[in-house]
Amino acid sequence: MFTNILIPVDGSTTALSAVSKAAGLAKTYGSTVTLLYVIDPYPFTGVGADFAYGQSQYLTAATAEANTALDTARKALGEAGVDKINTMVGEGHAVHDGIMRAAKEVGSDLIVMGSHGRRGLEKLVLGSVTQRVLGVSEIPVLVVRE
């Protein structure tokens, strides 16, 4: 039923819960799993030499964080018996846009992602990547709560 499952990860325990749930689906359907970490390539606003140095440091740190999160998720999938695993680092000023772009690029037919379960004012103020994906996705999205 699902041939390519996209799992956005961010290194959180909630994302690992989504990895675990997706592993069961992937084993059942023989799906390929694509793990995705989205980096905002331009988080700074400013100009000058200090900006360039800060941007370089940020990208180095963000890439290291992405690789750690992807390696952890890949290991969890492997331990669960999933053998068709791809990883990718995407870019997007808005994380949900990066997720949707990746889903289209790899031909995903399901997105499995964690929800941090924000409620009330925090949800209104901070927003939610998961909610935004749900609002724009044209493919099924399975939201996993920790």
CORUR-V714762 format. One line per field, one symbol per residue. ss: DSSP state (@ for helix, = for strand, . for the rest). phi: phi as a letter, one per 30 degrees, with the letter a starting at -180 (. if undefined). A space follows every 10 residues. Layout:
ss=???
phi=???
This chain:
ss=...=====.. ..@@@@@@@@ @@@@@@@@@. .========. ........@@ @@@@@@@@@@ @@@@@@@@@@ @@@@@@@@@. ....====== =...@@@@@@ @@@@@@...= =====....@ @@@@@@..@@ @@@@@@...= =====.
phi=.ccbccbdbb iddddddddd ddddddddci ddccdbbccd dbdcblbjdd dddddddedd dddddddddd dddddddddd jdccbcbacc badceddddd ddeddcidca ccbdcdidbh deddddiaed dddedcdcce bccccd
